[in-house]
Amino acid sequence: TAPGKAYMLLWDHPNATPWGRRQKSKLRRQLRTLLQNPDTKVVGQNLKFDTVWVNTHVGFRYRIGGDTLMLAALLDENSMDKNQDSLVKLYVPAMAGYDEAFNSKYDKSRMQDVPIDELLSYGCGDVDSCIRLYDVLRKKVKKDATLFNHYARVSLPGLNAFVPIESQGLIIDGEEL
């Protein structure tokens, strides 16, 4: 929510108290209300992936308000490393290495195996570093009016347009084609 503050929702973690159907339904409504609120700016690293996941697994879409991967690509399209870990080391040195102990201990494809206390520490650090990274990258891109115009008028609308295409496909009128 701000540098140094983050919240994590443990959705179906095997070591957490399971959510009942009623609780999940209420939580879905609350998340929808929060994430679809026009005053809420949803930002992240490669956020199209998360947006498609939420749409597919939780049942609603939200607008991508900012993406650190897209900003980093605009700043340096030739950079080979645009993952969050590398970008944080480069642009938010105060948080560099926040995830190294976690990464050396756990396989991120098996997050269900991570104890909740360690998952919370890593996950909230991930969110915190992303918010800080977004602020830094956005300011850098905003210094160049052409880049910022491209980001605001092409990149973000493009990301938002591709969310439903990725999950539902693109309908083509065969006869017209």
N, C-alpha and C positions, 0 to 999 in steps of 0.2 A: 504493500500500500504506500510505502515511502521508504527511503533508505534506512536500513536497520530494522524494518518492520515487515513481517510476512506472515501469512496464514497458510496452513496446509490442510487439505481435506483428504482423509484416508478413505478412498472409495474401494471397498471390497478387499482391503489388505487382510491376508489370512490371519494375522496376529492381532487385529483390531476387533473390537466388539462389533459383531455384524449388524448392519442396518436392516431393519425390517422393510417390507414393501411400502408401508405407510410412510415411514421415515424417509425413504429414498424418494418417494413421490413429493413429499414436502420439500426436501432438499433440492430436487430438480426445479421446482417452482421458484425457490429462493435464488438458485443460481441463474435461472433464466431472467428473473427480475433484475438481478445485479448486472449480469453480463450484457443484457440487451438494453440497459438503461442508456439513453443518449448522453448522459453526463459521465458515464463510465468509459474510460479509455483503456482498452485491453491491449497490452503490449507483451512481446515475448521474443524469443529466439526461434526462428523458423516456425512462426505461429500458425501457418497454414496447416501444418501437421496436427497440432493440438486442436485447431478449430474443426478439422475433418473428424478427428477422434471424438470430440464432444458431440458433434452432430450425429455421428454413427452410433455411439454408445449411450449417450445421455438424451438425445432426441431433440436438440435445438441448435440453431446457429446464432452466432454473434459476429459483430463487425470487428475485423482486425484494425486496431487503431495505431499500431506501430510495430515494426519488426527490425530487430537488431541485425539480423543476417542481411536483410535488404539494404539497410543503411551502410553496413560494412562493405558490401559489394559496390555500392555507389562511391564510397570513399577510396577504395582500392580494389578495382576489379581483378587485378593480377595476383592478389594475395592468395596463397595456396591454403592457408588456414583461416577459415571463417567460423570455426566452431566457438561456442561460448567460452570455453576454457581459455583458448588462445586470445580471443578478443578482450577478455577481462584482464589478462596479463598485460596486454598492450595498452588498453585505454583506461583501465581502472586499477592501477597498480596497488592501491591500498587493499584490494580484495584478491590480489594475485595468489593463487595456490589455495584458495578457500576449499577446494574440492579434492586436492591431491591425496589426502589420507583416505578419503572415501573411494576415489577411483582406484587406488592401489589395493583396496580390500574387497571391493564388490564389482560384480558384472552388472552393468546397467540394464542388460536385457532380462535380468532376474530380480527386479526390484521387490518382488513378493517375498524374497528370501532375506531381505534386509530388516534387522530389528527396527521397530518403530522409532525409538529414540534417535538412532543414527540416521534414519530416513528423514525425520523432522529436521535435524541439524543440517543435513545436506540439502534437502529440498528447499528449506527456507533461505539458506545461503545462496542457492541457485536463483531463486526469485529476487532476492536482494541484489545480487550482482547484476542480474538482467536489467532491473530498474535503473541502477546506476549506469550501466553500460548504455542503455537507451538514451538517457539524459545526455551523456557525453557525445555519443555518435550523432544524435539529432542536432545538437548545437554545432558540431563540425559541419554537417551537411547544410545546415541553414545558412552558414557563412557564404555559401555559393548559391546564389539565387536560382541558377539554372538546374543544379543538382536537386535543390529542394523542390523546385517546381516539378521536376520529373518524379521525385519520390511521392509527392502529395497528389499529383494528377495522373500518374501512370502506374508506378509500382504498387502503392497501396490499393487503388481500385482494381488492379490486375490480380493481386493476391486474393482480394475478396471475391472477384469474379470466378476464380479458379476453384474455390472451395466446393461449390455445388457440382461443377464439372468433374472434379476428381472423384466425388462420391457417387454421382448419378449418371455421369457421361454427358455427352453433348448430342442433342437431338438434331438430326439432319434430315431435311426434306429431300428424299432421294429423287423424286420426280423433278423438283426444281433444280437440283444439282445437275 
